[in-house]
Amino acid sequence: MTVIAAADGSALGNPGPAGWAWYIDQDRWACGGWPHGTNNQGELTAVLDLLRQTAGHDDELLIYCDSVYVINSVTKWLPGWKRKGWRKGDGKPVLNVEIMKQLDQALQGRRVRFEWVKGHSGHPLNEEADRLANGAAVAFSKGGRPDPGPGFGAGASGQVTDSTPSVAQPSGGAAPTVQDDLFADEPEPTDEERVIALERSLLSDEVRGDPAAVAALLHPDFCEIGRSGRLWTRPELLAHVAPLAEPATLEVLSVSRVAPQAILLLWRSAGDEATDGSSSVLRSSLWVRAGGDWVQRFHQGTREPIV
């Protein structure tokens, strides 16, 4: 028998409030997070927690991940890093070495396969893991904690891992210790990558269902020209924002820095808009850095004609 699961991570701002999750079915899932982290950190933690909670089971484990970095780290690079004393080919220390060591230990004697799945493509397990991870990140952004979930149930410890990044368990069964610098050496995403991640978060149900979370991503002078041609002010948009009727996709067309503190993102969305007869909507979003983080200053959507 093969246990099939998806693992994912999410970060609002990437880095920012972060969450992780793994999902098998409605009775077997778990999530957690911490106040500051990245998508990759979340996905690594999700994989480690899944391995720990399924420890002691002989079934093969198939894990779907949408991060090539995570899959390559575990399946390609980790054995070589270990042989070289946890150093890369150029002699530099391996990034995230502590969690890599824990993953190496958790994989010992296990039958585990990893498969890549494109994120936000409708894969049911990946979508659930993404939803839970994003919800955990939103919870931490508000100073709270998410429901950790039922866990695997019959795992070796029978307990659900705490909502903090997974670290080695001390002897005696004590609670896990949080290491604030566990991921300190992971490369920071570029500004362009952060803007794309923020744009994606504005499509999620967790953010759109919370006007305060949306407001945190909008400039005080934000305005939008909708696909119908209507001009929306920030207060008007916040009064009407809600989860989308159908999931929407984000296809990046271009992303460019138009000023030192301004990035223009051109993208195509498809999903809920398809009901109006158009195949998709072309969108432009202007993001500016204000107070140390990126916020959306202007957005416009235009129906793309069917040809």
VOPAGU-2260 file (C-alpha; in pm, 1 decimal, decimal comma):
REM VOPAGU-2260
SITE   aa  ch    i         X         Y         Z
SITE  MET   A    0       0,0       0,0       0,0
SITE  THR   A    1     116,6     351,2     -77,2
SITE  VAL   A    2      25,7     650,4     138,4
SITE  ILE   A    3     -13,9     951,3     -91,8
SITE  ALA   A    4      22,8    1303,4      44,4
SITE  ALA   A    5     101,5    1657,6     -64,7
SITE  ALA   A    6     327,8    1896,1     125,7
SITE  ASP   A    7     339,3    2270,4      76,6
SITE  GLY   A    8     456,7    2595,8     228,0
SITE  SER   A    9     326,8    2951,0     209,3
SITE  ALA   A   10     457,9    3292,6     308,3
SITE  LEU   A   11     277,0    3625,5     289,1
SITE  GLY   A   12     539,3    3846,5     131,5
SITE  ASN   A   13     791,3    3561,5     103,6
SITE  PRO   A   14     949,8    3618,6     346,6
SITE  GLY   A   15     676,9    3707,8     590,3
SITE  PRO   A   16     426,8    3527,5     812,5
SITE  ALA   A   17     465,7    3167,5     697,6
SITE  GLY   A   18     279,1    2839,9     711,2
SITE  TRP   A   19     333,0    2474,8     624,3
SITE  ALA   A   20      95,6    2185,6     569,0
SITE  TRP   A   21      67,7    1829,8     449,3
SITE  TYR   A   22    -254,4    1663,7     341,9
SITE  ILE   A   23    -357,9    1303,1     280,5
SITE  ASP   A   24    -735,5    1321,7     324,8
SITE  GLN   A   25    -989,3    1502,1     542,2
SITE  ASP   A   26    -903,0    1279,4     839,4
SITE  ARG   A   27    -523,8    1296,3     805,0
SITE  TRP   A   28    -359,0    1635,1     771,6
SITE  ALA   A   29    -151,2    1879,9     971,7
SITE  CYS   A   30     -35,2    2239,3     949,4
SITE  GLY   A   31     161,7    2497,5    1140,9
SITE  GLY   A   32     382,1    2797,1    1086,9
SITE  TRP   A   33     571,9    3082,7    1243,8
SITE  PRO   A   34     580,3    3462,9    1226,8
SITE  HIS   A   35     852,8    3496,0     962,6
SITE  GLY   A   36     970,3    3257,8     692,1
SITE  THR   A   37     956,8    3165,3     323,1
SITE  ASN   A   38     766,9    2922,8     102,1
SITE  ASN   A   39    1063,4    2685,3      80,0
SITE  GLN   A   40    1111,2    2683,4     455,1
SITE  GLY   A   41     746,7    2592,7     493,8
SITE  GLU   A   42     761,2    2309,3     242,4
SITE  LEU   A   43    1075,9    2161,2     397,3
SITE  THR   A   44     909,2    2168,7     738,3
SITE  ALA   A   45     592,5    2009,4     599,1
SITE  VAL   A   46     792,8    1719,9     452,9
SITE  LEU   A   47     982,8    1669,3     779,1
SITE  ASP   A   48     665,4    1671,4     988,6
SITE  LEU   A   49     497,8    1422,9     752,7
SITE  LEU   A   50     797,1    1188,7     774,7
SITE  ARG   A   51     795,3    1207,1    1152,5
SITE  GLN   A   52     423,7    1150,5    1190,8
SITE  THR   A   53     430,1     848,0     959,5
SITE  ALA   A   54     741,4     700,0    1121,1
SITE  GLY   A   55     698,0     336,8    1217,7
SITE  HIS   A   56     468,1     257,4     926,1
SITE  ASP   A   57     590,5      17,6     660,8
SITE  ASP   A   58     378,5     156,7     377,8
SITE  GLU   A   59     551,2     338,0      95,1
SITE  LEU   A   60     506,2     715,1     107,7
SITE  LEU   A   61     450,7     924,3    -206,2
SITE  ILE   A   62     485,4    1298,7    -147,0
SITE  TYR   A   63     372,9    1556,9    -401,7
SITE  CYS   A   64     561,3    1888,3    -383,4
SITE  ASP   A   65     543,8    2195,9    -605,1
SITE  SER   A   66     893,5    2314,0    -508,0
SITE  VAL   A   67    1175,8    2184,5    -726,9
SITE  TYR   A   68    1418,7    2316,4    -463,9
SITE  VAL   A   69    1269,3    2091,7    -195,3
SITE  ILE   A   70    1261,2    1781,7    -416,9
SITE  ASN   A   71    1617,0    1830,7    -542,5
SITE  SER   A   72    1744,3    1897,6    -190,3
SITE  VAL   A   73    1605,6    1568,3     -60,5
SITE  THR   A   74    1652,7    1338,2    -360,9
SITE  LYS   A   75    1964,1    1471,1    -537,4
SITE  TRP   A   76    2176,4    1699,9    -326,0
SITE  LEU   A   77    2137,8    1571,7      30,1
SITE  PRO   A   78    2343,7    1248,3      -7,4
SITE  GLY   A   79    2634,6    1439,5    -162,5
SITE  TRP   A   80    2619,4    1712,9     100,0
SITE  LYS   A   81    2635,8    1451,0     372,7
SITE  ARG   A   82    2938,6    1278,5     218,8
SITE  LYS   A   83    3120,2    1611,8     197,0
SITE  GLY   A   84    3058,2    1702,1     560,4
SITE  TRP   A   85    2751,5    1911,9     479,4
SITE  ARG   A   86    2931,6    2135,1     236,7
SITE  LYS   A   87    2844,9    2211,8    -123,0
SITE  GLY   A   88    3064,2    2144,9    -424,0
SITE  ASP   A   89    3220,0    2491,0    -393,0
SITE  GLY   A   90    3314,7    2422,3     -32,2
SITE  LYS   A   91    3057,8    2657,6     116,3
SITE  PRO   A   92    2830,8    2535,1     399,0
SITE  VAL   A   93    2498,2    2384,4     298,1
SITE  LEU   A   94    2203,4    2616,3     345,3
SITE  ASN   A   95    1948,3    2512,0     609,5
SITE  VAL   A   96    2190,7    2246,2     730,8
SITE  GLU   A   97    2004,6    2167,7    1053,7
SITE  ILE   A   98    1678,1    2076,8     887,5
SITE  MET   A   99    1864,7    1891,5     611,2
SITE  LYS   A  100    2029,3    1674,0     876,4
SITE  GLN   A  101    1689,8    1606,6    1031,8
SITE  LEU   A  102    1542,0    1516,1     693,8
SITE  ASP   A  103    1833,9    1281,0     631,2
SITE  GLN   A  104    1767,3    1108,4     963,4
SITE  ALA   A  105    1391,7    1089,9     906,4
SITE  LEU   A  106    1442,3     929,2     564,0
SITE  GLN   A  107    1658,8     645,3     695,5
SITE  GLY   A  108    1496,1     307,8     629,3
SITE  ARG   A  109    1191,9     466,2     468,5
SITE  ARG   A  110    1038,6     395,1     129,5
SITE  VAL   A  111     964,8     747,4       9,2
SITE  ARG   A  112     911,1     885,9    -340,2
SITE  PHE   A  113     876,1    1250,6    -435,9
SITE  GLU   A  114     690,6    1378,3    -739,9
SITE  TRP   A  115     669,5    1734,7    -864,8
SITE  VAL   A  116     327,8    1885,7    -928,6
SITE  LYS   A  117     266,9    2231,3   -1070,3
SITE  GLY   A  118     130,1    2461,8    -804,4
SITE  HIS   A  119    -213,6    2620,8    -845,7
SITE  SER   A  120    -296,3    2380,2   -1127,1
SITE  GLY   A  121    -595,8    2208,0    -971,2
SITE  HIS   A  122    -418,3    1902,8    -825,7
SITE  PRO   A  123    -657,8    1812,1    -539,6
SITE  LEU   A  124    -400,6    1718,6    -275,1
SITE  ASN   A  125    -170,7    2008,8    -359,9
SITE  GLU   A  126    -462,1    2252,0    -351,9
SITE  GLU   A  127    -562,0    2132,8      -2,5
SITE  ALA   A  128    -204,9    2153,2     126,4
SITE  ASP   A  129    -171,5    2501,9     -24,9
SITE  ARG   A  130    -500,8    2612,5     133,2
SITE  LEU   A  131    -395,3    2489,8     476,8
SITE  ALA   A  132     -44,8    2636,5     452,7
SITE  ASN   A  133    -179,4    2972,3     337,9
SITE  GLY   A  134    -438,3    2968,9     616,1
SITE  ALA   A  135    -162,7    2903,8     869,6
SITE  ALA   A  136      38,7    3197,1     733,4
SITE  VAL   A  137    -266,8    3422,3     758,3
SITE  ALA   A  138    -324,0    3311,0    1118,1
SITE  PHE   A  139      31,5    3403,2    1213,6
SITE  SER   A  140      -1,2    3737,0    1033,8
SITE  LYS   A  141    -279,1    3818,1    1281,6
SITE  GLY   A  142     -77,5    3707,5    1582,8
SITE  GLY   A  143    -266,7    3379,6    1617,6
SITE  ARG   A  144    -211,5    3012,3    1545,2
SITE  PRO   A  145    -395,0    2777,1    1308,6
SITE  ASP   A  146    -579,2    2457,9    1393,3
SITE  PRO   A  147    -290,6    2204,8    1378,9
SITE  GLY   A  148    -519,2    1933,8    1240,2
SITE  PRO   A  149    -565,5    1568,4    1337,0
SITE  GLY   A  150    -222,4    1458,5    1219,9
SITE  PHE   A  151    -161,2    1109,7    1088,4
SITE  GLY   A  152    -340,8     957,1    1384,8
SITE  ALA   A  153    -149,7     632,9    1419,3
SITE  GLY   A  154     198,1     780,3    1390,3
SITE  ALA   A  155     487,9     673,5    1605,9
SITE  SER   A  156     419,4     935,6    1871,3
SITE  GLY   A  157      46,3     965,3    1817,3
SITE  GLN   A  158      80,1    1339,8    1856,5
SITE  VAL   A  159      49,8    1635,8    1627,5
SITE  THR   A  160     360,4    1845,2    1580,5
SITE  ASP   A  161     353,6    2197,7    1724,2
SITE  SER   A  162     301,4    2491,9    1491,0
SITE  THR   A  163     665,6    2597,1    1498,3
SITE  PRO   A  164     938,7    2492,7    1254,1
SITE  SER   A  165    1027,2    2128,4    1310,1
SITE  VAL   A  166    1352,2    2077,7    1499,0
SITE  ALA   A  167    1514,3    1787,1    1675,1
SITE  GLN   A  168    1321,4    1651,6    1974,5
SITE  PRO   A  169    1515,3    1666,1    2301,9
SITE  SER   A  170    1539,9    1346,1    2503,2
SITE  GLY   A  171    1263,5    1280,8    2752,7
SITE  GLY   A  172     982,6    1381,5    2518,6
SITE  ALA   A  173    1010,3    1752,5    2588,4
SITE  ALA   A  174     838,7    1998,6    2360,0
SITE  PRO   A  175    1030,8    2094,6    2045,5
SITE  THR   A  176    1263,7    2389,3    2069,6
SITE  VAL   A  177    1225,0    2680,2    1830,9
SITE  GLN   A  178    1545,3    2782,0    1655,1
SITE  ASP   A  179    1502,6    3135,2    1529,3
SITE  ASP   A  180    1804,2    3104,1    1298,2
SITE  LEU   A  181    1710,8    2763,1    1155,2
SITE  PHE   A  182    1668,8    2910,8     806,3
SITE  ALA   A  183    1880,2    3221,8     846,7
SITE  ASP   A  184    2109,5    3130,7     559,8
SITE  GLU   A  185    1843,5    3065,1     294,3
SITE  PRO   A  186    1872,1    3315,4       8,3
SITE  GLU   A  187    1615,4    3591,6      27,1
SITE  PRO   A  188    1373,6    3600,6    -266,9
SITE  THR   A  189    1410,1    3886,4    -511,4
SITE  ASP   A  190    1173,1    4181,5    -494,7
SITE  GLU   A  191    1009,9    4056,0    -812,7
SITE  GLU   A  192     948,8    3714,1    -656,6
SITE  ARG   A  193     799,6    3875,9    -347,7
SITE  VAL   A  194     561,8    4085,6    -555,5
SITE  ILE   A  195     440,8    3779,6    -747,7
SITE  ALA   A  196     384,5    3594,0    -419,9
SITE  LEU   A  197     188,4    3888,3    -279,2
SITE  GLU   A  198     -25,4    3902,9    -593,7
SITE  ARG   A  199    -102,4    3532,1    -559,8
SITE  SER   A  200    -201,6    3579,7    -197,4
SITE  LEU   A  201    -461,4    3836,4    -306,9
SITE  LEU   A  202    -634,9    3555,4    -499,6
SITE  SER   A  203    -656,5    3319,3    -201,2
SITE  ASP   A  204    -978,7    3265,6      -8,2
SITE  GLU   A  205    -799,4    3313,4     323,8
SITE  VAL   A  206    -684,3    3665,0     234,6
SITE  ARG   A  207    -992,5    3771,4      37,8
SITE  GLY   A  208   -1215,7    3651,0     320,0
SITE  ASP   A  209   -1045,2    3891,9     559,5
SITE  PRO   A  210   -1068,0    4261,9     462,1
SITE  ALA   A  211    -795,1    4345,3     714,2
SITE  ALA   A  212    -553,8    4107,8     539,6
SITE  VAL   A  213    -639,5    4265,6     203,5
SITE  ALA   A  214    -600,0    4615,9     346,0
SITE  ALA   A  215    -247,9    4531,1     462,2
SITE  LEU   A  216    -150,7    4467,3      98,5
SITE  LEU   A  217    -302,4    4785,6     -47,8
SITE  HIS   A  218    -146,5    5132,5     -56,5
SITE  PRO   A  219    -350,6    5403,7     122,3
SITE  ASP   A  220    -411,3    5568,3    -218,3
SITE  PHE   A  221    -487,3    5242,3    -400,8
SITE  CYS   A  222    -740,0    5242,2    -683,0
SITE  GLU   A  223    -846,7    4988,7    -943,2
SITE  ILE   A  224   -1008,2    4995,8   -1284,6
SITE  GLY   A  225   -1202,1    4672,2   -1301,1
SITE  ARG   A  226   -1258,0    4460,9   -1608,7
SITE  SER   A  227   -1603,9    4621,3   -1641,9
SITE  GLY   A  228   -1446,3    4967,6   -1659,4
SITE  ARG   A  229   -1556,6    5068,7   -1310,4
SITE  LEU   A  230   -1318,7    5275,1   -1098,5
SITE  TRP   A  231   -1281,7    5131,0    -748,1
SITE  THR   A  232   -1138,5    5325,7    -456,4
SITE  ARG   A  233    -965,8    5147,3    -171,6
SITE  PRO   A  234   -1262,5    5180,7      69,5
SITE  GLU   A  235   -1504,0    5057,6    -198,5
SITE  LEU   A  236   -1293,4    4754,3    -277,5
SITE  LEU   A  237   -1248,4    4662,7      89,0
SITE  ALA   A  238   -1624,5    4687,5     140,1
SITE  HIS   A  239   -1693,2    4438,7    -140,3
SITE  VAL   A  240   -1393,5    4203,7    -140,2
SITE  ALA   A  241   -1480,1    3837,1     -87,4
SITE  PRO   A  242   -1350,7    3492,5    -186,6
SITE  LEU   A  243   -1376,0    3428,1    -559,6
SITE  ALA   A  244   -1666,9    3218,2    -683,2
SITE  GLU   A  245   -1420,3    2994,1    -868,5
SITE  PRO   A  246   -1042,7    2956,4    -822,4
SITE  ALA   A  247    -844,8    3193,7   -1043,1
SITE  THR   A  248    -505,0    3127,5   -1195,1
SITE  LEU   A  249    -216,2    3371,4   -1226,8
SITE  GLU   A  250       4,2    3349,6   -1535,8
SITE  VAL   A  251     294,5    3593,9   -1521,1
SITE  LEU   A  252     347,5    3775,6   -1851,5
SITE  SER   A  253     620,7    4011,4   -1737,0
SITE  VAL   A  254     756,8    4168,7   -1422,8
SITE  SER   A  255     976,7    4476,9   -1438,3
SITE  ARG   A  256    1115,3    4741,6   -1207,8
SITE  VAL   A  257     988,1    5073,1   -1341,7
SITE  ALA   A  258    1142,2    5281,0   -1061,4
SITE  PRO   A  259    1376,7    5206,8    -770,1
SITE  GLN   A  260    1078,9    5138,0    -541,7
SITE  ALA   A  261     815,4    5034,7    -797,1
SITE  ILE   A  262     750,8    4707,0    -981,7
SITE  LEU   A  263     498,7    4655,5   -1261,2
SITE  LEU   A  264     350,8    4306,0   -1287,1
SITE  LEU   A  265     162,0    4209,2   -1603,0
SITE  TRP   A  266     -34,4    3886,8   -1575,7
SITE  ARG   A  267    -326,8    3687,5   -1708,6
SITE  SER   A  268    -603,6    3546,9   -1492,5
SITE  ALA   A  269    -855,0    3278,8   -1576,3
SITE  GLY   A  270   -1122,8    3127,5   -1357,6
SITE  ASP   A  271   -1425,8    3307,5   -1221,1
SITE  GLU   A  272   -1417,8    3562,1   -1505,5
SITE  ALA   A  273   -1479,4    3290,5   -1763,8
SITE  THR   A  274   -1852,6    3310,9   -1690,8
SITE  ASP   A  275   -1879,2    3647,6   -1864,4
SITE  GLY   A  276   -1787,9    3500,2   -2200,3
SITE  SER   A  277   -1424,1    3605,8   -2208,4
SITE  SER   A  278   -1151,7    3345,4   -2207,0
SITE  SER   A  279    -935,4    3532,3   -1958,3
SITE  VAL   A  280    -848,0    3875,0   -1823,0
SITE  LEU   A  281    -524,5    4065,8   -1882,5
SITE  ARG   A  282    -413,6    4246,7   -1569,4
SITE  SER   A  283    -152,8    4498,6   -1463,4
SITE  SER   A  284     -55,8    4563,6   -1102,8
SITE  LEU   A  285     173,9    4839,9    -983,0
SITE  TRP   A  286     347,3    4755,4    -655,8
SITE  VAL   A  287     546,2    5010,4    -457,7
SITE  ARG   A  288     764,2    4969,6    -153,3
SITE  ALA   A  289     623,2    5157,6     143,4
SITE  GLY   A  290     745,3    5124,7     499,5
SITE  GLY   A  291     980,3    4840,7     413,2
SITE  ASP   A  292     730,5    4613,9     238,5
SITE  TRP   A  293     554,3    4602,8     -96,3
SITE  VAL   A  294     193,3    4719,6    -135,7
SITE  GLN   A  295     -27,3    4745,6    -441,5
SITE  ARG   A  296     -76,8    5103,6    -563,1
SITE  PHE   A  297    -286,2    5043,8    -877,1
SITE  HIS   A  298    -454,5    4756,2   -1056,4
SITE  GLN   A  299    -636,1    4726,8   -1387,5
SITE  GLY   A  300    -809,9    4436,0   -1558,1
SITE  THR   A  301    -913,4    4412,9   -1924,2
SITE  ARG   A  302   -1110,6    4131,1   -2082,8
SITE  GLU   A  303    -902,7    3938,3   -2332,4
SITE  PRO   A  304   -1100,6    3889,6   -2655,6
SITE  ILE   A  305   -1172,2    3539,7   -2778,7
SITE  VAL   A  306    -993,9    3480,6   -3109,0
